[in-house]
Amino acid sequence: MLMGSGSTGPLNARLIAAAYRDEQEATDKVLRLGSAIDAYLFASPVPYEFARKAGVLTMPATYVPLGGASLHEALLRATLDERLDPTRASLDVLGRSDVVEAYSEVDLPVDGIHVHEELTSTSQLTSFHEGLWRRKVTRMAITCVRGVAERLEAIGVPVMRLRPTNAGVRSALQTAGLLGAHHRLEEAQLGVVVVDVPTLRDSTRRSTPRYWRDELRLALQRLLLQEAHRINATAHPVDDHTFMVTATRGSLVSATEGFRQPPFVERIKAELGIAIEVGIGMGRTTQDAESHARAALSRAQATRQSFAVDREGRSLVPAQRAPQRQQTPEPLRTKGRETLLRLSEKIAEEDGPLVVDAENAGRMLGVTPRTARRLLRTLVEEGLAWPLPPNRTLQPGRPRQLYRLIVEKIDKDKAGK
């Protein structure tokens, strides 16, 4: 059985039972329960290990131990049964040191015991016990896995299955309750996300129309408000190119896949075609959390990793995340990038604005407006241009569609060479 502690406090705990027929099903049960659980309590180390190896444990978890008192009880029952000999036995899942300690505590020799410490499939563990018994190396098996016990009984191998003691269950329940209460306190920590938009920064080399910057800022603020509402947070602008989202650690964990992915980045890139940079900080006050978030932002801009820090300034990002930022760099030579490079060179020669339409782009590229319109749509698809609201006039006909070229990406490619 798998139980989760979903509580509003250590004195008001609620246990949610999740039954399964095979220990390997525990992984699926954890996925179904999701983040509604504050702590997981597994009935033995077997389902816990399956869930841990599958990487689905995103909340605190513990299990009812099967060593110690449980093993002592099994050894006592085995010594009272004339058909069983615990001094010539095979055991699985438990560590050999734990088995030797338990045997020594009841004055049983350990020369004839064989231990399979690693948790593998039911068939492999069954073969381990059966092989030793058929070669007459052992006279019984002691297993932690119900499926192994059932298979061994079916083929006639004397077997005893370890079961948790009442004392072990009580102790594990206490531990799970403490883990759940601590998790609730951790999740309630104050968190701040600082969102910096390089595209909105002032540039001494080139400037963008004020109305375009205002349109982009409003669109970005609306999107951030939607994302903040989704995670029960608040969002507001700080200056012309910076926004701040205030939330709890718990809501940020879900929005960042456990601080593995920076929040908001993918949606903003998909809907607005621009890149943002984020820093996440925790703190006891909003001021402390913002300071840590800005420090994380500076660190992320400098190293391209560690975009989140806790209230002590330590990185919250898993260590394996660093290479993921560099393993799939954007290809420099795509059709859209070549078009953007040619347009940026022409604009630099003419000292013109970064906002173009199909006619201007066609003139600079030496193609027809129809072809230029298709090339501009390619830029938008690759995130290299942002379509602006149509320039409405009193004249009949289709209004001009303007595009803001994101030449900052070309500058970033050149700087990285």
C-alpha positions in Angstrom: 0.0 0.0 0.0 1.1 3.5 -0.8 0.0 6.4 1.4 0.3 10.1 1.0 0.1 12.6 3.8 -2.0 15.6 2.5 -2.4 17.9 5.5 -3.0 21.4 6.5 -0.9 21.0 9.6 0.8 18.3 11.7 -2.3 17.8 13.9 -4.8 17.6 11.0 -3.3 14.9 8.7 -5.3 13.1 6.1 -4.0 9.7 4.7 -4.8 8.8 1.1 -4.4 5.1 0.4 -3.4 3.8 -3.0 -3.6 0.1 -3.3 -1.7 -2.0 -5.9 -1.3 -5.6 -6.8 2.4 -5.4 -7.7 5.1 -3.1 -6.1 6.1 -1.8 -9.5 2.7 -0.2 -9.9 3.7 2.3 -7.1 5.3 4.5 -9.8 2.0 4.9 -11.6 0.2 5.6 -8.3 2.7 8.4 -7.5 2.1 10.0 -10.9 -1.6 9.9 -10.5 -1.6 11.5 -7.1 0.7 14.2 -8.3 1.4 17.4 -6.3 -1.7 17.0 -4.1 0.4 15.0 -1.7 2.7 16.6 0.9 4.7 13.4 1.7 4.7 9.8 0.5 4.8 6.8 2.8 5.5 3.5 1.2 4.7 0.1 2.8 8.3 -1.1 2.3 11.6 -0.1 0.6 10.6 -2.1 -2.5 7.9 0.2 -4.0 9.9 3.2 -2.7 12.9 2.1 -4.8 10.8 1.5 -7.9 9.4 5.0 -7.6 12.8 6.6 -6.8 14.5 4.9 -9.8 11.7 6.0 -12.1 12.4 9.6 -11.0 8.8 10.4 -10.1 9.3 11.4 -6.5 9.0 15.2 -6.4 7.8 15.3 -2.8 9.4 14.1 0.4 9.0 10.3 0.8 9.8 7.6 3.3 9.0 3.9 3.8 8.3 1.3 6.5 11.6 -0.5 7.1 11.8 -4.3 6.7 15.1 -4.8 8.4 15.7 -4.8 12.2 12.5 -5.9 14.0 10.9 -7.3 10.9 13.9 -9.5 10.1 14.1 -10.5 13.8 10.5 -11.6 13.7 11.1 -13.6 10.5 14.1 -15.3 12.0 12.2 -16.3 15.1 9.4 -17.8 13.1 11.9 -19.7 11.0 13.7 -21.2 13.9 10.4 -22.4 15.4 9.6 -24.2 12.1 11.4 -27.6 11.7 11.2 -27.3 7.9 13.1 -24.1 7.7 16.8 -23.3 8.5 17.5 -19.5 8.6 21.3 -20.2 8.8 21.2 -21.5 5.2 19.0 -18.9 3.5 18.9 -16.5 0.6 17.7 -12.9 1.2 16.9 -10.1 -1.2 16.7 -6.2 -1.3 18.1 -5.7 2.2 21.8 -4.7 2.6 24.2 -7.4 3.6 25.5 -5.3 6.5 22.0 -5.0 7.9 21.4 -8.7 7.5 24.7 -9.6 9.3 23.8 -7.2 12.1 20.4 -8.7 12.6 21.8 -12.3 12.6 24.5 -11.3 15.0 22.0 -9.8 17.4 20.2 -13.1 17.8 23.4 -15.2 17.8 22.9 -16.9 14.4 25.8 -17.7 12.1 26.1 -15.8 8.8 28.4 -18.2 6.9 25.5 -19.8 5.1 23.5 -16.8 4.0 23.4 -15.2 0.6 22.1 -11.7 0.0 20.9 -10.1 -3.3 21.1 -6.4 -2.3 20.0 -4.8 -5.6 16.3 -4.5 -6.4 15.7 -6.0 -9.8 12.7 -7.6 -11.5 10.5 -10.2 -9.9 11.7 -12.9 -12.3 15.4 -12.1 -11.6 14.9 -12.2 -7.8 13.0 -15.5 -8.1 15.8 -17.0 -10.2 18.3 -16.0 -7.6 16.5 -17.8 -4.8 15.4 -20.8 -6.9 18.9 -21.4 -8.2 20.5 -21.5 -4.8 17.8 -23.8 -3.5 18.0 -26.2 -6.4 21.8 -26.5 -6.0 21.1 -27.3 -2.3 23.2 -24.2 -1.3 20.3 -22.9 0.8 17.2 -24.5 2.4 14.9 -21.4 2.4 14.4 -18.0 1.0 13.5 -14.7 2.8 12.1 -12.1 0.5 10.8 -8.5 0.7 8.8 -8.8 -2.5 5.3 -10.3 -2.5 5.5 -11.4 -6.2 8.7 -13.3 -5.5 7.1 -15.0 -2.5 4.1 -16.1 -4.6 6.3 -17.5 -7.4 8.6 -19.4 -5.0 5.7 -20.9 -3.2 4.2 -22.1 -6.5 7.4 -24.0 -7.4 7.9 -25.5 -3.9 10.7 -23.4 -2.5 10.4 -22.8 1.2 9.9 -19.0 1.5 9.2 -16.5 4.2 8.1 -12.9 3.3 9.2 -10.0 5.5 6.3 -7.9 6.8 6.5 -4.6 8.7 5.9 -4.6 12.4 3.3 -2.4 14.1 6.1 -0.5 15.8 7.7 0.1 12.4 4.5 1.3 10.9 3.9 3.8 13.8 7.5 5.1 13.5 7.2 5.5 9.7 3.8 7.4 10.1 5.5 9.8 12.5 8.3 10.4 10.1 5.9 10.9 7.2 3.9 13.4 9.2 7.0 15.4 10.1 8.2 15.4 6.4 4.7 16.6 5.3 4.6 19.4 7.8 8.2 20.5 7.0 7.3 20.4 3.3 4.3 22.7 3.8 6.5 25.2 5.6 9.1 25.0 2.8 6.4 25.4 0.1 5.1 28.5 1.8 8.4 30.4 1.5 8.2 33.6 -0.4 9.6 33.6 -3.9 10.2 36.3 -6.5 10.9 36.0 -10.2 12.6 38.9 -11.9 11.9 38.9 -15.7 14.3 40.9 -17.8 13.5 41.6 -21.5 16.7 42.4 -23.5 14.6 43.5 -26.5 13.2 46.4 -24.4 16.5 47.7 -23.2 17.6 51.1 -24.6 20.4 50.8 -27.1 22.9 53.6 -27.9 23.5 52.1 -31.4 19.9 51.8 -32.6 16.5 52.7 -31.2 13.1 51.4 -31.8 9.8 53.3 -32.1 8.3 54.2 -28.8 4.9 53.0 -29.7 6.3 49.5 -30.6 8.0 49.3 -27.2 4.8 50.2 -25.5 2.8 47.6 -27.5 5.3 44.9 -26.6 5.5 45.9 -23.0 1.7 45.7 -22.7 1.5 42.4 -24.5 4.2 41.0 -22.3 2.5 42.3 -19.1 -0.8 40.7 -20.1 0.9 37.4 -20.7 2.7 37.5 -17.4 -0.5 38.3 -15.6 -2.1 35.3 -17.1 0.8 33.0 -16.1 0.9 34.5 -12.6 -2.9 34.0 -12.1 -2.4 30.3 -13.2 0.1 29.7 -10.3 -1.7 32.0 -7.7 0.9 34.7 -8.0 1.1 38.4 -8.8 3.0 40.3 -11.5 3.8 43.9 -12.1 6.3 46.0 -14.1 9.4 47.3 -12.3 10.9 49.5 -15.1 10.9 49.8 -18.9 12.4 46.3 -19.4 11.9 44.4 -16.1 8.9 42.7 -14.5 8.5 41.0 -11.1 6.3 38.0 -10.2 5.7 37.3 -6.6 4.7 33.8 -5.6 5.4 31.0 -3.1 8.0 28.4 -3.5 5.3 25.7 -3.9 3.7 27.5 -6.9 7.2 28.1 -8.5 8.1 24.4 -8.1 5.2 23.4 -10.3 5.8 26.2 -12.8 9.5 25.3 -13.2 9.3 21.5 -13.1 11.2 21.5 -9.8 13.5 24.4 -10.8 14.6 22.4 -13.9 13.2 24.9 -16.5 13.0 28.7 -16.2 9.4 29.8 -16.1 7.5 31.8 -18.8 10.3 31.5 -21.4 8.8 29.1 -23.8 5.3 30.7 -23.9 6.7 34.2 -24.4 9.0 33.0 -27.2 6.1 31.2 -28.9 3.5 34.0 -28.6 5.7 37.1 -28.8 8.8 35.9 -30.6 11.2 37.4 -28.1 13.7 36.0 -25.5 13.6 36.8 -21.9 16.0 36.2 -19.0 14.8 35.2 -15.5 16.1 34.9 -12.0 14.3 33.3 -9.1 15.1 34.0 -5.5 13.7 32.9 -2.1 13.6 35.0 1.1 11.9 35.7 4.4 10.7 39.1 3.0 9.9 40.3 -0.5 13.0 42.5 -0.4 15.3 39.5 0.4 13.6 37.4 -2.2 14.0 40.1 -4.8 17.7 40.6 -4.0 18.3 36.9 -4.4 16.3 36.9 -7.6 18.4 39.7 -9.1 21.6 37.9 -8.0 20.3 34.7 -9.7 19.5 36.7 -12.8 23.0 38.2 -13.0 24.5 34.7 -12.5 22.3 33.2 -15.2 23.3 36.0 -17.6 26.9 35.4 -16.9 27.0 31.6 -16.8 23.8 30.5 -18.5 22.9 28.4 -15.5 21.7 28.6 -11.9 18.7 30.8 -12.6 17.2 30.1 -9.1 18.7 30.4 -5.6 17.2 29.7 -2.1 17.1 32.2 0.8 20.7 31.4 1.7 21.9 32.2 -1.8 22.5 28.5 -2.8 21.5 27.2 -6.2 18.2 25.5 -6.5 18.9 24.1 -10.0 19.8 20.4 -10.2 23.5 19.9 -11.1 22.7 18.0 -14.3 20.9 21.1 -15.8 24.0 22.9 -16.8 24.9 20.9 -20.0 21.3 21.0 -21.1 21.6 24.7 -21.8 24.4 24.1 -24.3 23.7 20.8 -25.9 21.3 22.1 -28.6 22.6 25.6 -29.7 20.5 27.4 -32.3 21.7 26.9 -35.8 23.4 30.1 -37.1 22.6 29.5 -40.8 18.9 29.1 -41.3 17.0 30.8 -44.1 15.4 33.2 -41.6 18.8 34.2 -40.1 20.3 34.8 -43.4 17.4 37.1 -44.3 17.7 38.9 -41.0 21.4 39.3 -41.5 21.0 40.9 -44.9 18.3 43.2 -43.7 20.3 44.3 -40.6 23.3 45.1 -42.8 21.1 47.3 -45.1 19.5 49.0 -42.2 22.9 49.7 -40.7 24.1 51.3 -44.0 21.0 53.4 -44.3 20.8 54.1 -40.5 17.2 53.2 -40.7 14.7 51.9 -38.1 14.3 48.3 -37.2 10.6 48.3 -38.2 9.9 47.3 -41.9 7.1 46.3 -44.1 7.0 44.1 -47.2 7.8 47.0 -49.6 10.8 48.2 -47.6 12.1 44.7 -47.0 11.6 43.9 -50.7 13.6 47.0 -51.7 16.5 46.1 -49.4 16.6 42.4 -50.4 16.0 43.1 -54.1 12.9 40.9 -54.3 9.2 41.6 -54.9 6.9 42.7 -52.1 5.1 39.4 -52.3 8.4 37.4 -51.8 9.4 39.8 -49.0 6.1 39.2 -47.3 6.8 35.5 -47.3 10.3 36.0 -46.0 9.0 38.2 -43.2 6.6 35.5 -42.2 9.5 33.1 -42.0 11.3 35.5 -39.7 8.2 35.5 -37.4 8.1 31.7 -37.4 11.8 31.5 -36.4 11.3 34.1 -33.6 13.5 36.6 -35.5 10.8 39.3 -36.0 7.7 40.4 -34.2 4.5 41.4 -36.1 3.2 44.8 -35.0 -0.5 45.9 -35.1 -1.5 46.9 -38.7 -0.9 50.6 -39.5 -4.5 51.6 -40.1 -5.1 54.6 -42.5 -8.2 56.2 -44.1 -7.1 55.1 -47.5 -8.8 52.1 -49.0 -7.1 48.7 -49.4 -5.2 46.4 -47.0 -3.4 48.2 -44.2 0.4 47.9 -44.1 1.7 45.1 -41.9 4.8 46.2 -40.0 7.4 43.9 -38.5 10.0 44.7 -35.8 13.3 42.9 -36.6 14.9 41.3 -33.6 18.5 41.9 -34.7 19.7 41.3 -31.1 19.8 37.6 -31.9 22.3 38.3 -34.7 24.4 40.4 -32.4 24.4 37.6 -29.8 25.5 35.1 -32.4 28.4 37.3 -33.4 29.4 37.9 -29.8 29.5 34.1 -29.2 31.9 33.4 -32.0 
